[in-house]
C-alpha cells in the first residue's frame, strides 16, 4: 500500500505527509506488507536494488516516503519522482535530496511530463492497486505512458497487490474489502492474468514473481 499517483481521492487525503514521514515504515512496510499481503519488504527492496544501477535515469511513480531508493543508495542517479500529491513529493524529495530529484506533480493515467525514450528505469512499486479503475485493463494507460518514456532496452519494474489469481487468506480478504470500501485501494478486479497480458503486450522478457498476494515484475522496453 502506497500513497500513489492516480490514486482515489480518499487515498490521497488519507496519506498525509505527517503520517507518511513518521508512520509509513511501521504501518505499511513492516505492517501490511507481511501481515496482510504475505510479502516481506525485502522482496520489494531487492527489486529496486536489482533494476536501479549507478548513473541511471530513474522514474519512480508513487515513491511514498522515498525509503526504498534511500536504501538502494547509489552514488549517482538522475532521479525523477511522480505523484498526484505535492506534499508527498516533498516528503520523498527531502529524503532523496542528495540526488536533487525532479518532482513531477502528475497523474500516472495522464501523459507524462517527460520526453519519450528518456528514462533507463521506471519503478511502480506497491502503487497500482491504488490507481482508479475497475480492473487492470481500465488502468492500461499507465503502462502505455511508462512504455513511452522508457528508452529501448530500459527496464520497467514494479509490485502490486492482486485480488485474483493469487492465494488469499481470510485476513487478506478482510483487508482488501476494508481498503477498497474506504477508497484507499481500488483493486477489486485486478488479476494476475490481466497483469501478465498488459505487460507482455508492451514489454519484452517479462518476468513475474508471486510472493503472497503481491506480484513483482520486470520487463524490457521495446
PAVEXFI-454560 format. One record per residue (C-alpha): residue in one letter; chain; z, y, x. Coordinates in nm, 4 decimals. Each point is the difference from the previous one (the first is absolute). Example, Ala and Ser with C-alpha at 12.3 -4.5 7.8 and 13.67 -1.06 7.14 Angstrom:
NODE code unit       c3       c2       c1
NODE    A    A   0.7800  -0.4500   1.2300
NODE    S    A  -0.0660   0.3440   0.1370
This chain:
NODE code unit       c3       c2       c1
NODE    X    A   0.0000   0.0000   0.0000
NODE    X    A  -0.1049   0.3291   0.1478
NODE    X    A  -0.0269   0.3601  -0.1105
NODE    X    A  -0.3717  -0.0123  -0.0339
NODE    X    A  -0.3094   0.2041  -0.0217
NODE    X    A  -0.1635  -0.0335  -0.3426
NODE    X    A   0.3262  -0.1328  -0.1382
NODE    X    A   0.1157   0.0502  -0.3568
NODE    X    A   0.1678   0.3348  -0.0790
NODE    X    A   0.3307  -0.1832  -0.0479
NODE    X    A  -0.0245  -0.1615   0.3424
NODE    X    A  -0.0814   0.3301   0.1680
NODE    X    A   0.2985   0.1678  -0.1662
NODE    X    A   0.2387  -0.2869   0.0761
NODE    X    A  -0.0902  -0.0014   0.3690
NODE    X    A   0.1548   0.3282   0.1055
NODE    X    A   0.0321   0.1069   0.3659
NODE    X    A   0.3786  -0.0426   0.0162
NODE    X    A  -0.0144  -0.3553  -0.1331
NODE    X    A  -0.2797  -0.1005   0.2339
NODE    X    A   0.1459   0.1713   0.3061
NODE    X    A   0.3484  -0.1429  -0.0475
NODE    X    A  -0.0419  -0.3156  -0.2054
NODE    X    A  -0.3502  -0.1418   0.0272
NODE    X    A   0.0729  -0.2393   0.2850
NODE    X    A   0.3083  -0.1494  -0.1663
NODE    X    A  -0.1269  -0.0021  -0.3585
NODE    X    A  -0.3592  -0.1075   0.0542
NODE    X    A  -0.0731  -0.1280   0.3510
NODE    X    A   0.3211  -0.2038   0.0274
NODE    X    A   0.0527  -0.0350  -0.3761
NODE    X    A  -0.2910  -0.0622  -0.2329
NODE    X    A  -0.2326  -0.1311   0.2743
NODE    X    A   0.2061  -0.3163   0.0642
NODE    X    A   0.2092  -0.0387  -0.3140
NODE    X    A  -0.2573   0.0703  -0.2708
NODE    X    A  -0.3301  -0.0678   0.1722
NODE    X    A   0.1019  -0.2682   0.2521
NODE    X    A  -0.1525   0.1851   0.2956
NODE    X    A   0.2090   0.1060   0.2984
NODE    X    A  -0.1025   0.3458   0.1207
NODE    X    A  -0.0977  -0.1441   0.3380
NODE    X    A  -0.3154  -0.1483  -0.1522
NODE    X    A  -0.1087   0.3484  -0.1082
NODE    X    A   0.1089   0.1553   0.3297
NODE    X    A  -0.1860  -0.2660   0.1966
NODE    X    A  -0.3148   0.0788  -0.1981
NODE    X    A   0.0247   0.3621   0.1141
NODE    X    A   0.0559  -0.1106   0.3583
NODE    X    A  -0.2963  -0.2334  -0.0150
NODE    X    A  -0.2570   0.2547  -0.1163
NODE    X    A   0.1163   0.3340   0.1460
NODE    X    A  -0.0983   0.0388   0.3647
NODE    X    A   0.0461   0.2666   0.2637
NODE    X    A  -0.2276   0.2982  -0.0543
NODE    X    A  -0.1211  -0.1070  -0.3463
NODE    X    A  -0.0838   0.2411  -0.2784
NODE    X    A   0.2271  -0.1323  -0.2758
NODE    X    A   0.0298   0.0834  -0.3693
NODE    X    A   0.3122  -0.1239  -0.1756
NODE    X    A  -0.0068   0.0368  -0.3769
NODE    X    A   0.3397   0.0319  -0.1671
NODE    X    A   0.1999   0.0045   0.3251
NODE    X    A   0.3427   0.0123  -0.1699
NODE    X    A   0.2502   0.1153   0.2641
NODE    X    A  -0.2391  -0.0760   0.2870
NODE    X    A   0.2313  -0.2762   0.1174
NODE    X    A  -0.2543  -0.2697   0.0799
NODE    X    A  -0.2234   0.2168   0.2172
NODE    X    A   0.3135   0.1446   0.1593
NODE    X    A   0.0972  -0.3519   0.1101
NODE    X    A  -0.3524  -0.0836   0.1173
NODE    X    A   0.0505   0.2860   0.2481
NODE    X    A  -0.3378   0.0427   0.1672
NODE    X    A  -0.0143   0.2748   0.2609
NODE    X    A  -0.3097   0.1628  -0.1445
NODE    X    A  -0.1527  -0.0036  -0.3478
NODE    X    A  -0.2278   0.2323  -0.1944
NODE    X    A   0.2058  -0.0411  -0.3142
NODE    X    A  -0.0823   0.0913  -0.3603
NODE    X    A   0.2462  -0.0458  -0.2870
NODE    X    A  -0.1004   0.0113  -0.3681
NODE    X    A   0.2118   0.0243  -0.3134
NODE    X    A  -0.0007   0.1768  -0.3351
NODE    X    A   0.3544   0.1255   0.0550
NODE    X    A   0.0152   0.2867   0.2526
NODE    X    A   0.3747  -0.0419   0.0452
NODE    X    A  -0.0495  -0.3620   0.1039
NODE    X    A  -0.2658   0.1040   0.2472
NODE    X    A   0.2517   0.2372   0.1575
NODE    X    A   0.2565  -0.2803   0.0387
NODE    X    A  -0.2493  -0.2352   0.1665
NODE    X    A  -0.1593   0.2804   0.1993
NODE    X    A   0.3365   0.1054   0.1389
NODE    X    A   0.0856  -0.3540   0.1119
NODE    X    A  -0.3404  -0.0373   0.1640
NODE    X    A  -0.0159   0.3551   0.1352
NODE    X    A  -0.0655  -0.1221   0.3562
NODE    X    A  -0.3561  -0.0819  -0.1129
NODE    X    A  -0.0532   0.3409  -0.1658
NODE    X    A  -0.1379  -0.1794  -0.3078
NODE    X    A  -0.2525   0.1534  -0.2360
NODE    X    A   0.1453  -0.0050  -0.3520
NODE    X    A  -0.2325  -0.0573  -0.2955
NODE    X    A   0.1371   0.0818  -0.3456
NODE    X    A  -0.2430  -0.2247  -0.1843
NODE    X    A  -0.0259  -0.2749  -0.2604
NODE    X    A  -0.1448  -0.3186   0.1516
NODE    X    A  -0.2040  -0.0631  -0.3138
NODE    X    A  -0.1843   0.3271   0.0692
NODE    X    A  -0.2444   0.0713   0.2860
NODE    X    A   0.1784   0.0343   0.3329
NODE    X    A   0.0041   0.3389   0.1777
NODE    X    A  -0.1280  -0.1618   0.3205
NODE    X    A  -0.3358  -0.0566   0.1634
NODE    X    A  -0.1798  -0.3287  -0.0577
NODE    X    A   0.0257  -0.2526   0.2838
NODE    X    A   0.2774   0.2013   0.1655
NODE    X    A   0.2958  -0.2408   0.0047
NODE    X    A   0.0770  -0.3100   0.2068
NODE    X    A   0.2800  -0.1395  -0.2181
NODE    X    A   0.1096   0.0503  -0.3617
NODE    X    A   0.3379  -0.1357  -0.1084
NODE    X    A   0.0912  -0.0319  -0.3696
NODE    X    A   0.3432  -0.1568   0.0229
NODE    X    A   0.2054  -0.0865  -0.3109
NODE    X    A  -0.1807   0.2680  -0.1998
NODE    X    A  -0.2694  -0.1600  -0.2147
NODE    X    A   0.2475  -0.1400  -0.2525
NODE    X    A   0.0985   0.3609  -0.0831
NODE    X    A  -0.3545   0.1291  -0.0453
NODE    X    A  -0.1008   0.0664  -0.3599
NODE    X    A  -0.2278  -0.2635  -0.1519
NODE    X    A   0.0106  -0.2953  -0.2363
NODE    X    A  -0.1002  -0.2353   0.2813
NODE    X    A  -0.1504   0.0063   0.3490
NODE    X    A  -0.3520   0.0382  -0.1386
NODE    X    A   0.1124   0.3280  -0.1556
NODE    X    A   0.1293   0.1119   0.3404
NODE    X    A  -0.3237  -0.0827   0.1828
NODE    X    A  -0.0759   0.3632   0.0883
NODE    X    A   0.2838  -0.0174   0.2543
NODE    X    A  -0.1839  -0.2746   0.1886
NODE    X    A  -0.3281   0.1920  -0.0203
NODE    X    A   0.1501   0.3171   0.1484
NODE    X    A   0.1665  -0.1972   0.2798
NODE    X    A  -0.3268  -0.1745   0.0864
NODE    X    A  -0.1680   0.3407   0.0129
NODE    X    A   0.2286   0.1553   0.2633
NODE    X    A   0.0233  -0.3057   0.2260
NODE    X    A  -0.2338  -0.0280   0.2956
NODE    X    A  -0.2102  -0.3193   0.0125
NODE    X    A   0.2217  -0.2613   0.1603
NODE    X    A   0.3150   0.1897  -0.0981
NODE    X    A   0.2973  -0.1748  -0.1586
NODE    X    A   0.1421   0.0211  -0.3496
NODE    X    A   0.3454  -0.1535  -0.0315
NODE    X    A   0.2550   0.0038  -0.2739
NODE    X    A   0.2599  -0.1707  -0.2131
NODE    X    A   0.0740  -0.0004  -0.3714
NODE    X    A   0.2202  -0.1713  -0.2551
NODE    X    A  -0.2031  -0.2170  -0.2381
NODE    X    A   0.0789  -0.1130  -0.3520
NODE    X    A  -0.2481  -0.2901  -0.0182
NODE    X    A  -0.1143  -0.2685   0.2425
NODE    X    A   0.3322  -0.0139   0.1848
NODE    X    A   0.3177  -0.1912  -0.0755
NODE    X    A   0.2439   0.2093  -0.2000
NODE    X    A   0.3729  -0.0517  -0.0434
NODE    X    A   0.2233   0.0978  -0.2887
NODE    X    A   0.1259   0.2921   0.2103
NODE    X    A  -0.3453   0.1189   0.1007
NODE    X    A  -0.1233  -0.0168  -0.3603
NODE    X    A   0.2965   0.2084  -0.1100
NODE    X    A  -0.0648   0.2466   0.2813
NODE    X    A  -0.3678   0.0313  -0.0878
NODE    X    A   0.0790   0.0574  -0.3660
NODE    X    A   0.2621   0.2642   0.0760
NODE    X    A  -0.2128   0.1899   0.2513
NODE    X    A  -0.3112  -0.0109  -0.2186
NODE    X    A   0.1947   0.1010  -0.3116
NODE    X    A   0.1437   0.2981   0.1873
NODE    X    A  -0.3378   0.0995   0.1402
NODE    X    A   0.0939  -0.0502   0.3651
NODE    X    A  -0.2508  -0.2865   0.0290
NODE    X    A  -0.3309  -0.0436  -0.1808
NODE    X    A  -0.0982  -0.3531   0.0984
NODE    X    A   0.0321  -0.2159  -0.3092
NODE    X    A  -0.3641  -0.1070   0.0378
NODE    X    A  -0.0207  -0.0157   0.3817
NODE    X    A  -0.1114  -0.3455   0.1138
NODE    X    A  -0.0770  -0.1764   0.3252
NODE    X    A  -0.3496  -0.0923  -0.1210
NODE    X    A  -0.0877   0.3630  -0.0736
NODE    X    A   0.1421   0.1165   0.3329
NODE    X    A  -0.2023  -0.2595   0.1891
NODE    X    A  -0.3181   0.0928  -0.1888
NODE    X    A   0.0488   0.3747   0.0539
NODE    X    A   0.0539  -0.0429   0.3727
NODE    X    A  -0.2851  -0.2455   0.0573
NODE    X    A  -0.2403   0.2241  -0.1912
NODE    X    A   0.0588   0.2864   0.2442
NODE    X    A   0.1268  -0.1441   0.3283
NODE    X    A  -0.0765  -0.2835   0.2404
NODE    X    A   0.2305  -0.2591   0.1598
NODE    X    A   0.2581   0.0410  -0.2765
NODE    X    A   0.3286  -0.1795   0.0576
NODE    X    A   0.2766  -0.0102  -0.2614
NODE    X    A   0.3468  -0.1414   0.0602
NODE    X    A   0.2480  -0.0568  -0.2818
NODE    X    A   0.3695   0.0460   0.0680
NODE    X    A   0.2048  -0.0396  -0.3147
NODE    X    A  -0.1538   0.2327  -0.2588
NODE    X    A  -0.1725   0.2167   0.2630
NODE    X    A  -0.3612  -0.0240   0.1168
NODE    X    A  -0.0628   0.1317   0.3519
NODE    X    A  -0.3608   0.0461   0.1054
NODE    X    A  -0.2400   0.1105   0.2720
NODE    X    A  -0.3697   0.0729  -0.0289
NODE    X    A  -0.2743   0.1424   0.2214
NODE    X    A  -0.2145   0.2934  -0.1074
NODE    X    A  -0.3748  -0.0543  -0.0258
